[in-house]
Amino acid sequence: MATSQRPAHVLAGVLGTMGVLHFAVPKPFDGLIPASLPGSRRAWTYGSGVAELAVAAAVAAPRTRRLGGLAAALLFLGVFPGNVKMAIDARTAPAPRRAIAWARLPLQWPLIAWALKVRNNA
């Protein structure tokens, strides 16, 4: 029986949407970029948006899905420090914002597992 590719299509859609948001509404993403990185935060925001769009395309295409799934897992792992920074920065924010920032941290691991499953089922 063939494995459903729906998880891959949904993952590609999520990554593509986030990639587009990096360009359409960059300010929230700018805040995740550590000031210690060289260059402007906006350049890093746009660069990560390009990366998400490229990974989305790789996951969407059956021919590159296996590599795309691995790239998605690595991308999710790579943005984890930004999520940690967001949680730390939110320590004095209103409770709902703090809760969202901290809730994102454990959600990163299911995203990584999802991407690896897409890779394995490609």
N, CA, C and O atoms as a printed pandas DataFrame, in Angstrom:
     atom_number atom_name residue_name chain_id  residue_number  x_coord  y_coord  z_coord
0              1         N          MET        A               1    0.833   -1.171    0.000
1              2        CA          MET        A               1    0.000    0.000    0.000
2              3         C          MET        A               1    0.884    1.242    0.000
3              4         O          MET        A               1    1.856    1.313    0.752
4              5         N          ALA        A               2    0.555    2.204   -0.827
5              6        CA          ALA        A               2    1.343    3.431   -0.934
6              7         C          ALA        A               2    1.110    4.313    0.286
7              8         O          ALA        A               2   -0.003    4.396    0.807
8              9         N          THR        A               3    2.159    4.957    0.725
9             10        CA          THR        A               3    2.073    5.875    1.853
10            11         C          THR        A               3    1.476    7.197    1.375
11            12         O          THR        A               3    1.855    7.701    0.318
12            13         N          SER        A               4    0.555    7.754    2.138
13            14        CA          SER        A               4   -0.050    9.033    1.788
14            15         C          SER        A               4    1.002   10.134    1.798
15            16         O          SER        A               4    1.843   10.212    2.694
16            17         N          GLN        A               5    0.933   10.964    0.797
17            18        CA          GLN        A               5    1.852   12.095    0.739
18            19         C          GLN        A               5    1.214   13.374    1.299
19            20         O          GLN        A               5    1.802   14.453    1.226
20            21         N          ARG        A               6    0.017   13.239    1.852
21            22        CA          ARG        A               6   -0.661   14.398    2.447
22            23         C          ARG        A               6    0.200   15.087    3.500
23            24         O          ARG        A               6    0.271   16.316    3.492
24            25         N          PRO        A               7    0.868   14.352    4.421
25            26        CA          PRO        A               7    1.725   15.051    5.391
26            27         C          PRO        A               7    2.813   15.896    4.720
27            28         O          PRO        A               7    3.161   16.968    5.216
28            29         N          ALA        A               8    3.342   15.422    3.610
29            30        CA          ALA        A               8    4.356   16.196    2.893
30            31         C          ALA        A               8    3.748   17.456    2.298
31            32         O          ALA        A               8    4.357   18.524    2.343
32            33         N          HIS        A               9    2.546   17.334    1.740
33            34        CA          HIS        A               9    1.900   18.501    1.137
34            35         C          HIS        A               9    1.553   19.549    2.190
35            36         O          HIS        A               9    1.715   20.749    1.969
36            37         N          VAL        A              10    1.072   19.072    3.344
37            38        CA          VAL        A              10    0.738   20.011    4.423
38            39         C          VAL        A              10    2.008   20.682    4.944
39            40         O          VAL        A              10    2.017   21.889    5.184
40            41         N          LEU        A              11    3.074   19.908    5.120
41            42        CA          LEU        A              11    4.347   20.481    5.574
42            43         C          LEU        A              11    4.848   21.529    4.585
43            44         O          LEU        A              11    5.294   22.603    4.988
44            45         N          ALA        A              12    4.775   21.220    3.307
45            46        CA          ALA        A              12    5.202   22.191    2.289
46            47         C          ALA        A              12    4.358   23.463    2.387
47            48         O          ALA        A              12    4.879   24.569    2.236
48            49         N          GLY        A              13    3.065   23.308    2.637
49            50        CA          GLY        A              13    2.187   24.473    2.773
50            51         C          GLY        A              13    2.531   25.319    3.994
51            52         O          GLY        A              13    2.542   26.548    3.924
52            53         N          VAL        A              14    2.809   24.656    5.108
53            54        CA          VAL        A              14    3.181   25.379    6.334
54            55         C          VAL        A              14    4.483   26.149    6.113
55            56         O          VAL        A              14    4.580   27.331    6.443
56            57         N          LEU        A              15    5.477   25.468    5.555
57            58        CA          LEU        A              15    6.769   26.129    5.309
58            59         C          LEU        A              15    6.620   27.276    4.311
59            60         O          LEU        A              15    7.196   28.348    4.500
60            61         N          GLY        A              16    5.856   27.050    3.263
61            62        CA          GLY        A              16    5.653   28.101    2.266
62            63         C          GLY        A              16    4.946   29.311    2.854
63            64         O          GLY        A              16    5.310   30.453    2.574
64            65         N          THR        A              17    3.938   29.052    3.666
65            66        CA          THR        A              17    3.210   30.160    4.312
66            67         C          THR        A              17    4.144   30.964    5.212
67            68         O          THR        A              17    4.148   32.195    5.175
68            69         N          MET        A              18    4.932   30.260    6.018
69            70        CA          MET        A              18    5.861   30.965    6.904
70            71         C          MET        A              18    6.908   31.732    6.095
71            72         O          MET        A              18    7.281   32.848    6.458
72            73         N          GLY        A              19    7.378   31.139    5.008
73            74        CA          GLY        A              19    8.350   31.835    4.163
74            75         C          GLY        A              19    7.777   33.131    3.606
75            76         O          GLY        A              19    8.451   34.161    3.608
76            77         N          VAL        A              20    6.538   33.084    3.130
77            78        CA          VAL        A              20    5.883   34.284    2.598
78            79         C          VAL        A              20    5.706   35.324    3.704
79            80         O          VAL        A              20    5.899   36.518    3.475
80            81         N          LEU        A              21    5.339   34.867    4.903
81            82        CA          LEU        A              21    5.146   35.810    6.015
82            83         C          LEU        A              21    6.432   36.553    6.372
83            84         O          LEU        A              21    6.375   37.689    6.842
84            85         N          HIS        A              22    7.588   35.928    6.154
85            86        CA          HIS        A              22    8.860   36.607    6.411
86            87         C          HIS        A              22    8.992   37.872    5.551
87            88         O          HIS        A              22    9.663   38.827    5.944
88            89         N          PHE        A              23    8.359   37.872    4.394
89            90        CA          PHE        A              23    8.414   39.034    3.499
90            91         C          PHE        A              23    7.211   39.954    3.690
91            92         O          PHE        A              23    7.348   41.175    3.625
92            93         N          ALA        A              24    6.040   39.377    3.924
93            94        CA          ALA        A              24    4.822   40.178    4.047
94            95         C          ALA        A              24    4.750   40.916    5.385
95            96         O          ALA        A              24    4.284   42.054    5.440
96            97         N          VAL        A              25    5.205   40.281    6.455
97            98        CA          VAL        A              25    5.150   40.855    7.802
98            99         C          VAL        A              25    6.475   40.545    8.498
99           100         O          VAL        A              25    6.509   39.712    9.403
100          101         N          PRO        A              26    7.570   41.202    8.092
101          102        CA          PRO        A              26    8.892   40.822    8.610
102          103         C          PRO        A              26    9.192   41.228   10.049
103          104         O          PRO        A              26   10.040   40.610   10.692
104          105         N          LYS        A              27    8.523   42.242   10.563
105          106        CA          LYS        A              27    8.892   42.780   11.877
106          107         C          LYS        A              27    8.903   41.735   13.001
107          108         O          LYS        A              27    9.862   41.705   13.772
108          109         N          PRO        A              28    7.880   40.876   13.129
109          110        CA          PRO        A              28    7.942   39.883   14.221
110          111         C          PRO        A              28    9.143   38.940   14.095
111          112         O          PRO        A              28    9.690   38.493   15.103
112          113         N          PHE        A              29    9.545   38.642   12.877
113          114        CA          PHE        A              29   10.686   37.755   12.671
114          115         C          PHE        A              29   11.997   38.462   12.988
115          116         O          PHE        A              29   12.946   37.835   13.459
116          117         N          ASP        A              30   12.051   39.776   12.729
117          118        CA          ASP        A              30   13.255   40.552   13.048
118          119         C          ASP        A              30   13.607   40.421   14.527
119          120         O          ASP        A              30   14.780   40.355   14.893
120          121         N          GLY        A              31   12.572   40.383   15.376
121          122        CA          GLY        A              31   12.786   40.318   16.819
122          123         C          GLY        A              31   13.388   39.000   17.284
123          124         O          GLY        A              31   13.889   38.912   18.405
124          125         N          LEU        A              32   13.347   37.973   16.436
125          126        CA          LEU        A              32   13.913   36.677   16.815
126          127         C          LEU        A              32   15.403   36.587   16.503
127          128         O          LEU        A              32   16.084   35.668   16.958
128          129         N          ILE        A              33   15.905   37.542   15.728
129          130        CA          ILE        A              33   17.298   37.493   15.278
130          131         C          ILE        A              33   18.200   38.080   16.358
131          132         O          ILE        A              33   18.003   39.224   16.769
132          133         N          PRO        A              34   19.182   37.320   16.821
133          134        CA          PRO        A              34   20.104   37.861   17.829
134          135         C          PRO        A              34   20.894   39.057   17.273
135          136         O          PRO        A              34   21.356   39.035   16.132
136          137         N          ALA        A              35   21.036   40.079   18.090
137          138        CA          ALA        A              35   21.782   41.271   17.686
138          139         C          ALA        A              35   23.249   40.950   17.404
139          140         O          ALA        A              35   23.923   41.703   16.702
140          141         N          SER        A              36   23.735   39.860   17.936
141          142        CA          SER        A              36   25.149   39.508   17.760
142          143         C          SER        A              36   25.473   38.992   16.358
143          144         O          SER        A              36   26.645   38.904   15.993
144          145         N          LEU        A              37   24.463   38.653   15.573
145          146        CA          LEU        A              37   24.734   38.195   14.204
146          147         C          LEU        A              37   25.152   39.382   13.335
147          148         O          LEU        A              37   24.636   40.487   13.505
148          149         N          PRO        A              38   26.079   39.160   12.409
149          150        CA          PRO        A              38   26.510   40.270   11.549
150          151         C          PRO        A              38   25.402   40.665   10.574
151          152         O          PRO        A              38   24.561   39.847   10.202
152          153         N          GLY        A              39   25.419   41.920   10.175
153          154        CA          GLY        A              39   24.427   42.402    9.218
154          155         C          GLY        A              39   23.142   42.821    9.904
155          156         O          GLY        A              39   23.042   42.823   11.131
156          157         N          SER        A              40   22.163   43.175    9.089
157          158        CA          SER        A              40   20.899   43.656    9.645
158          159         C          SER        A              40   19.969   42.491    9.982
159          160         O          SER        A              40   20.021   41.428    9.364
160          161         N          ARG        A              41   19.141   42.721   10.954
161          162        CA          ARG        A              41   18.155   41.705   11.321
162          163         C          ARG        A              41   17.209   41.437   10.161
163          164         O          ARG        A              41   16.803   40.296    9.937
164          165         N          ARG        A              42   16.858   42.484    9.422
165          166        CA          ARG        A              42   15.942   42.323    8.289
166          167         C          ARG        A              42   16.554   41.435    7.211
167          168         O          ARG        A              42   15.846   40.637    6.597
168          169         N          ALA        A              43   17.847   41.560    6.974
169          170        CA          ALA        A              43   18.501   40.692    5.985
170          171         C          ALA        A              43   18.408   39.228    6.426
171          172         O          ALA        A              43   18.177   38.346    5.599
172          173         N          TRP        A              44   18.584   38.971    7.714
173          174        CA          TRP        A              44   18.465   37.614    8.234
174          175         C          TRP        A              44   17.018   37.119    8.122
175          176         O          TRP        A              44   16.781   35.951    7.814
176          177         N          THR        A              45   16.066   38.000    8.369
177          178        CA          THR        A              45   14.651   37.644    8.227
178          179         C          THR        A              45   14.354   37.243    6.793
179          180         O          THR        A              45   13.734   36.209    6.546
180          181         N          TYR        A              46   14.796   38.061    5.848
181          182        CA          TYR        A              46   14.560   37.741    4.439
182          183         C          TYR        A              46   15.295   36.464    4.029
183          184         O          TYR        A              46   14.753   35.642    3.290
184          185         N          GLY        A              47   16.523   36.303    4.509
185          186        CA          GLY        A              47   17.285   35.100    4.187
186          187         C          GLY        A              47   16.609   33.843    4.704
187          188         O          GLY        A              47   16.561   32.824    4.015
188          189         N          SER        A              48   16.088   33.919    5.925
189          190        CA          SER        A              48   15.409   32.742    6.467
190          191         C          SER        A              48   14.083   32.500    5.754
191          192         O          SER        A              48   13.634   31.359    5.644
192          193         N          GLY        A              49   13.455   33.570    5.268
193          194        CA          GLY        A              49   12.238   33.408    4.465
194          195         C          GLY        A              49   12.534   32.691    3.156
195          196         O          GLY        A              49   11.772   31.824    2.730
196          197         N          VAL        A              50   13.637   33.053    2.523
197          198        CA          VAL        A              50   14.060   32.369    1.299
198          199         C          VAL        A              50   14.333   30.898    1.595
199          200         O          VAL        A              50   13.944   30.021    0.824
200          201         N          ALA        A              51   15.001   30.630    2.710
201          202        CA          ALA        A              51   15.304   29.246    3.093
202          203         C          ALA        A              51   14.011   28.455    3.283
203          204         O          ALA        A              51   13.913   27.319    2.819
204          205         N          GLU        A              52   13.029   29.031    3.950
205          206        CA          GLU        A              52   11.771   28.318    4.167
206          207         C          GLU        A              52   11.049   28.061    2.847
207          208         O          GLU        A              52   10.469   26.993    2.653
208          209         N          LEU        A              53   11.084   29.037    1.943
209          210        CA          LEU        A              53   10.447   28.835    0.640
210          211         C          LEU        A              53   11.161   27.746   -0.163
211          212         O          LEU        A              53   10.514   26.931   -0.821
212          213         N          ALA        A              54   12.481   27.733   -0.110
213          214        CA          ALA        A              54   13.246   26.716   -0.832
214          215         C          ALA        A              54   12.978   25.325   -0.264
215          216         O          ALA        A              54   12.825   24.363   -1.017
216          217         N          VAL        A              55   12.921   25.219    1.063
217          218        CA          VAL        A              55   12.648   23.930    1.687
218          219         C          VAL        A              55   11.209   23.497    1.366
219          220         O          VAL        A              55   10.960   22.315    1.126
220          221         N          ALA        A              56   10.275   24.434    1.361
221          222        CA          ALA        A              56    8.890   24.110    1.002
222          223         C          ALA        A              56    8.825   23.533   -0.411
223          224         O          ALA        A              56    8.131   22.545   -0.653
224          225         N          ALA        A              57    9.541   24.145   -1.329
225          226        CA          ALA        A              57    9.554   23.650   -2.709
226          227         C          ALA        A              57   10.167   22.259   -2.780
227          228         O          ALA        A              57    9.682   21.404   -3.520
228          229         N          ALA        A              58   11.228   22.027   -2.018
229          230        CA          ALA        A              58   11.877   20.711   -2.020
230          231         C          ALA        A              58   10.952   19.644   -1.436
231          232         O          ALA        A              58   10.921   18.517   -1.930
232          233         N          VAL        A              59   10.207   19.984   -0.401
233          234        CA          VAL        A              59    9.273   19.024    0.202
234          235         C          VAL        A              59    8.098   18.772   -0.744
235          236         O          VAL        A              59    7.603   17.648   -0.826
236          237         N          ALA        A              60    7.656   19.792   -1.449
237          238        CA          ALA        A              60    6.496   19.670   -2.332
238          239         C          ALA        A              60    6.768   18.780   -3.539
239          240         O          ALA        A              60    5.872   18.081   -4.012
240          241         N          ALA        A              61    7.989   18.805   -4.033
241          242        CA          ALA        A              61    8.320   18.048   -5.247
242          243         C          ALA        A              61    8.686   16.610   -4.889
243          244         O          ALA        A              61    9.613   16.388   -4.109
244          245         N          PRO        A              62    7.977   15.636   -5.441
245          246        CA          PRO        A              62    8.286   14.232   -5.106
246          247         C          PRO        A              62    9.753   13.864   -5.345
247          248         O          PRO        A              62   10.327   13.071   -4.599
248          249         N          ARG        A              63   10.334   14.425   -6.352
249          250        CA          ARG        A              63   11.725   14.092   -6.712
250          251         C          ARG        A              63   12.732   14.521   -5.641
251          252         O          ARG        A              63   13.760   13.870   -5.456
252          253         N          THR        A              64   12.435   15.612   -4.941
253          254        CA          THR        A              64   13.361   16.149   -3.937
254          255         C          THR        A              64   12.814   16.042   -2.518
255          256         O          THR        A              64   13.391   16.596   -1.583
256          257         N          ARG        A              65   11.710   15.336   -2.359
257          258        CA          ARG        A              65   11.023   15.279   -1.056
258          259         C          ARG        A              65   11.902   14.705    0.043
259          260         O          ARG        A              65   11.890   15.211    1.166
260          261         N          ARG        A              66   12.661   13.664   -0.256
261          262        CA          ARG        A              66   13.506   13.042    0.778
262          263         C          ARG        A              66   14.513   14.061    1.314
263          264         O          ARG        A              66   14.653   14.214    2.528
264          265         N          LEU        A              67   15.205   14.748    0.425
265          266        CA          LEU        A              67   16.159   15.778    0.835
266          267         C          LEU        A              67   15.432   16.946    1.499
267          268         O          LEU        A              67   15.922   17.513    2.475
268          269         N          GLY        A              68   14.264   17.302    0.967
269          270        CA          GLY        A              68   13.479   18.393    1.544
270          271         C          GLY        A              68   13.034   18.105    2.961
271          272         O          GLY        A              68   13.034   18.999    3.807
272          273         N          GLY        A              69   12.654   16.860    3.231
273          274        CA          GLY        A              69   12.264   16.489    4.594
274          275         C          GLY        A              69   13.415   16.642    5.573
275          276         O          GLY        A              69   13.243   17.132    6.689
276          277         N          LEU        A              70   14.594   16.212    5.133
277          278        CA          LEU        A              70   15.777   16.379    5.989
278          279         C          LEU        A              70   16.087   17.863    6.169
279          280         O          LEU        A              70   16.391   18.300    7.279
280          281         N          ALA        A              71   16.014   18.635    5.094
281          282        CA          ALA        A              71   16.274   20.078    5.185
282          283         C          ALA        A              71   15.266   20.748    6.114
283          284         O          ALA        A              71   15.627   21.652    6.867
284          285         N          ALA        A              72   14.008   20.314    6.069
285          286        CA          ALA        A              72   12.988   20.883    6.958
286          287         C          ALA        A              72   13.321   20.578    8.416
287          288         O          ALA        A              72   13.209   21.454    9.274
288          289         N          ALA        A              73   13.731   19.340    8.703
289          290        CA          ALA        A              73   14.097   18.980   10.078
290          291         C          ALA        A              73   15.260   19.842   10.563
291          292         O          ALA        A              73   15.254   20.324   11.696
292          293         N          LEU        A              74   16.246   20.030    9.707
293          294        CA          LEU        A              74   17.402   20.857   10.086
294          295         C          LEU        A              74   17.000   22.320   10.250
295          296         O          LEU        A              74   17.512   23.009   11.134
296          297         N          LEU        A              75   16.092   22.796    9.409
297          298        CA          LEU        A              75   15.601   24.167    9.526
298          299         C          LEU        A              75   14.878   24.353   10.861
299          300         O          LEU        A              75   15.105   25.339   11.562
300          301         N          PHE        A              76   14.007   23.401   11.208
301          302        CA          PHE        A              76   13.293   23.493   12.487
302          303         C          PHE        A              76   14.266   23.457   13.660
303          304         O          PHE        A              76   14.067   24.152   14.656
304          305         N          LEU        A              77   15.292   22.667   13.548
305          306        CA          LEU        A              77   16.319   22.617   14.589
306          307         C          LEU        A              77   17.079   23.944   14.635
307          308         O          LEU        A              77   17.391   24.449   15.714
308          309         N          GLY        A              78   17.369   24.495   13.477
309          310        CA          GLY        A              78   18.137   25.738   13.396
310          311         C          GLY        A              78   17.414   26.960   13.945
311          312         O          GLY        A              78   18.056   27.883   14.447
312          313         N          VAL        A              79   16.085   26.980   13.856
313          314        CA          VAL        A              79   15.347   28.144   14.371
314          315         C          VAL        A              79   15.045   28.013   15.863
315          316         O          VAL        A              79   14.541   28.954   16.477
316          317         N          PHE        A              80   15.344   26.870   16.441
317          318        CA          PHE        A              80   15.077   26.672   17.872
318          319         C          PHE        A              80   15.727   27.751   18.749
319          320         O          PHE        A              80   15.072   28.252   19.664
320          321         N          PRO        A              81   16.999   28.128   18.504
321          322        CA          PRO        A              81   17.584   29.196   19.330
322          323         C          PRO        A              81   16.794   30.509   19.247
323          324         O          PRO        A              81   16.715   31.245   20.231
324          325         N          GLY        A              82   16.216   30.803   18.095
325          326        CA          GLY        A              82   15.383   32.003   17.968
326          327         C          GLY        A              82   14.133   31.900   18.829
327          328         O          GLY        A              82   13.692   32.889   19.416
328          329         N          ASN        A              83   13.569   30.711   18.903
329          330        CA          ASN        A              83   12.401   30.507   19.759
330          331         C          ASN        A              83   12.770   30.623   21.234
331          332         O          ASN        A              83   11.992   31.142   22.034
332          333         N          VAL        A              84   13.954   30.141   21.590
333          334        CA          VAL        A              84   14.426   30.291   22.971
334          335         C          VAL        A              84   14.596   31.775   23.287
335          336         O          VAL        A              84   14.188   32.241   24.351
336          337         N          LYS        A              85   15.202   32.513   22.355
337          338        CA          LYS        A              85   15.385   33.957   22.548
338          339         C          LYS        A              85   14.040   34.649   22.728
339          340         O          LYS        A              85   13.894   35.518   23.589
340          341         N          MET        A              86   13.062   34.264   21.918
341          342        CA          MET        A              86   11.735   34.863   22.024
342          343         C          MET        A              86   11.131   34.583   23.399
343          344         O          MET        A              86   10.515   35.468   23.993
344          345         N          ALA        A              87   11.298   33.377   23.906
345          346        CA          ALA        A              87   10.751   33.031   25.221
346          347         C          ALA        A              87   11.443   33.838   26.321
347          348         O          ALA        A              87   10.788   34.336   27.236
348          349         N          ILE        A              88   12.745   33.961   26.229
349          350        CA          ILE        A              88   13.492   34.735   27.235
350          351         C          ILE        A              88   13.106   36.212   27.167
351          352         O          ILE        A              88   12.909   36.851   28.200
352          353         N          ASP        A              89   13.000   36.750   25.963
353          354        CA          ASP        A              89   12.624   38.158   25.796
354          355         C          ASP        A              89   11.216   38.438   26.318
355          356         O          ASP        A              89   10.917   39.565   26.714
356          357         N          ALA        A              90   10.354   37.431   26.323
357          358        CA          ALA        A              90    8.962   37.619   26.748
358          359         C          ALA        A              90    8.782   37.508   28.260
359          360         O          ALA        A              90    7.651   37.554   28.745
360          361         N          ARG        A              91    9.854   37.366   29.000
361          362        CA          ARG        A              91    9.720   37.131   30.445
362          363         C          ARG        A              91    9.002   38.267   31.172
363          364         O          ARG        A              91    8.431   38.035   32.238
364          365         N          THR        A              92    9.014   39.490   30.629
365          366        CA          THR        A              92    8.301   40.600   31.268
366          367         C          THR        A              92    7.042   40.987   30.493
367          368         O          THR        A              92    6.395   41.980   30.827
368          369         N          ALA        A              93    6.692   40.227   29.479
369          370        CA          ALA        A              93    5.509   40.506   28.661
370          371         C          ALA        A              93    4.247   40.058   29.401
371          372         O          ALA        A              93    4.321   39.342   30.400
372          373         N          PRO        A              94    3.099   40.487   28.901
373          374        CA          PRO        A              94    1.844   39.996   29.496
374          375         C          PRO        A              94    1.776   38.467   29.449
375          376         O          PRO        A              94    2.378   37.835   28.581
376          377         N          ALA        A              95    1.042   37.889   30.387
377          378        CA          ALA        A              95    0.985   36.431   30.540
378          379         C          ALA        A              95    0.633   35.674   29.255
379          380         O          ALA        A              95    1.263   34.655   28.975
380          381         N          PRO        A              96   -0.345   36.127   28.461
381          382        CA          PRO        A              96   -0.655   35.369   27.238
382          383         C          PRO        A              96    0.523   35.302   26.264
383          384         O          PRO        A              96    0.772   34.258   25.662
384          385         N          ARG        A              97    1.238   36.398   26.112
385          386        CA          ARG        A              97    2.397   36.406   25.210
386          387         C          ARG        A              97    3.510   35.502   25.746
387          388         O          ARG        A              97    4.150   34.775   24.986
388          389         N          ARG        A              98    3.729   35.556   27.049
389          390        CA          ARG        A              98    4.731   34.673   27.676
390          391         C          ARG        A              98    4.363   33.216   27.453
391          392         O          ARG        A              98    5.219   32.398   27.115
392          393         N          ALA        A              99    3.094   32.895   27.640
393          394        CA          ALA        A              99    2.641   31.508   27.482
394          395         C          ALA        A              99    2.853   31.018   26.055
395          396         O          ALA        A              99    3.301   29.891   25.843
396          397         N          ILE        A             100    2.536   31.853   25.088
397          398        CA          ILE        A             100    2.727   31.472   23.680
398          399         C          ILE        A             100    4.207   31.269   23.387
399          400         O          ILE        A             100    4.589   30.301   22.729
400          401         N          ALA        A             101    5.034   32.179   23.873
401          402        CA          ALA        A             101    6.479   32.084   23.623
402          403         C          ALA        A             101    7.056   30.797   24.204
403          404         O          ALA        A             101    7.862   30.131   23.554
404          405         N          TRP        A             102    6.654   30.444   25.410
405          406        CA          TRP        A             102    7.185   29.229   26.041
406          407         C          TRP        A             102    6.570   27.972   25.443
407          408         O          TRP        A             102    7.231   26.936   25.364
408          409         N          ALA        A             103    5.315   28.052   25.021
409          410        CA          ALA        A             103    4.648   26.881   24.424
410          411         C          ALA        A             103    5.276   26.495   23.088
411          412         O          ALA        A             103    5.216   25.331   22.690
412          413         N          ARG        A             104    5.870   27.449   22.400
413          414        CA          ARG        A             104    6.496   27.148   21.113
414          415         C          ARG        A             104    7.701   26.219   21.254
415          416         O          ARG        A             104    8.010   25.460   20.335
416          417         N          LEU        A             105    8.374   26.276   22.387
417          418        CA          LEU        A             105    9.604   25.493   22.543
418          419         C          LEU        A             105    9.376   23.986   22.404
419          420         O          LEU        A             105   10.051   23.355   21.591
420          421         N          PRO        A             106    8.461   23.386   23.154
421          422        CA          PRO        A             106    8.282   21.937   22.984
422          423         C          PRO        A             106    7.620   21.571   21.657
423          424         O          PRO        A             106    7.706   20.419   21.231
424          425         N          LEU        A             107    6.966   22.516   21.001
425          426        CA          LEU        A             107    6.333   22.226   19.710
426          427         C          LEU        A             107    7.361   22.031   18.592
427          428         O          LEU        A             107    7.043   21.465   17.546
428          429         N          GLN        A             108    8.566   22.490   18.810
429          430        CA          GLN        A             108    9.608   22.345   17.788
430          431         C          GLN        A             108    9.930   20.875   17.539
431          432         O          GLN        A             108   10.220   20.494   16.405
432          433         N          TRP        A             109    9.884   20.051   18.571
433          434        CA          TRP        A             109   10.253   18.641   18.430
434          435         C          TRP        A             109    9.262   17.856   17.580
435          436         O          TRP        A             109    9.695   17.045   16.762
436          437         N          PRO        A             110    7.944   18.057   17.731
437          438        CA          PRO        A             110    7.028   17.373   16.809
438          439         C          PRO        A             110    7.205   17.832   15.354
439          440         O          PRO        A             110    7.004   17.050   14.425
440          441         N          LEU        A             111    7.579   19.096   15.164
441          442        CA          LEU        A             111    7.835   19.571   13.798
442          443         C          LEU        A             111    9.031   18.836   13.187
443          444         O          LEU        A             111    9.007   18.448   12.019
444          445         N          ILE        A             112   10.063   18.656   13.990
445          446        CA          ILE        A             112   11.244   17.924   13.516
446          447         C          ILE        A             112   10.860   16.479   13.189
447          448         O          ILE        A             112   11.262   15.944   12.156
448          449         N          ALA        A             113   10.085   15.854   14.071
449          450        CA          ALA        A             113    9.650   14.474   13.839
450          451         C          ALA        A             113    8.795   14.377   12.572
451          452         O          ALA        A             113    8.934   13.424   11.805
452          453         N          TRP        A             114    7.923   15.344   12.352
453          454        CA          TRP        A             114    7.068   15.387   11.156
454          455         C          TRP        A             114    7.935   15.448    9.904
455          456         O          TRP        A             114    7.717   14.695    8.956
456          457         N          ALA        A             115    8.911   16.341    9.902
457          458        CA          ALA        A             115    9.790   16.490    8.746
458          459         C          ALA        A             115   10.569   15.199    8.478
459          460         O          ALA        A             115   10.731   14.799    7.325
460          461         N          LEU        A             116   11.044   14.557    9.528
461          462        CA          LEU        A             116   11.780   13.301    9.336
462          463         C          LEU        A             116   10.864   12.189    8.840
463          464         O          LEU        A             116   11.297   11.329    8.073
464          465         N          LYS        A             117    9.619   12.195    9.264
465          466        CA          LYS        A             117    8.652   11.201    8.761
466          467         C          LYS        A             117    8.395   11.427    7.268
467          468         O          LYS        A             117    8.306   10.476    6.492
468          469         N          VAL        A             118    8.276   12.702    6.879
469          470        CA          VAL        A             118    8.115   13.017    5.458
470          471         C          VAL        A             118    9.319   12.496    4.674
471          472         O          VAL        A             118    9.166   11.906    3.605
472          473         N          ARG        A             119   10.498   12.717    5.209
473          474        CA          ARG        A             119   11.716   12.210    4.554
474          475         C          ARG        A             119   11.667   10.691    4.435
475          476         O          ARG        A             119   11.956   10.148    3.368
476          477         N          ASN        A             120   11.314   10.015    5.487
477          478        CA          ASN        A             120   11.311    8.560    5.487
478          479         C          ASN        A             120   10.248    7.967    4.569
479          480         O          ASN        A             120   10.420    6.865    4.050
480          481         N          ASN        A             121    9.149    8.695    4.367
481          482        CA          ASN        A             121    8.063    8.198    3.511
482          483         C          ASN        A             121    8.170    8.649    2.068
483          484         O          ASN        A             121    7.313    8.324    1.245
484          485         N          ALA        A             122    9.209    9.391    1.762
485          486        CA          ALA        A             122    9.357    9.911    0.384
486          487         C          ALA        A             122    9.708    8.787   -0.578
487          488         O          ALA        A             122    9.872    9.027   -1.774
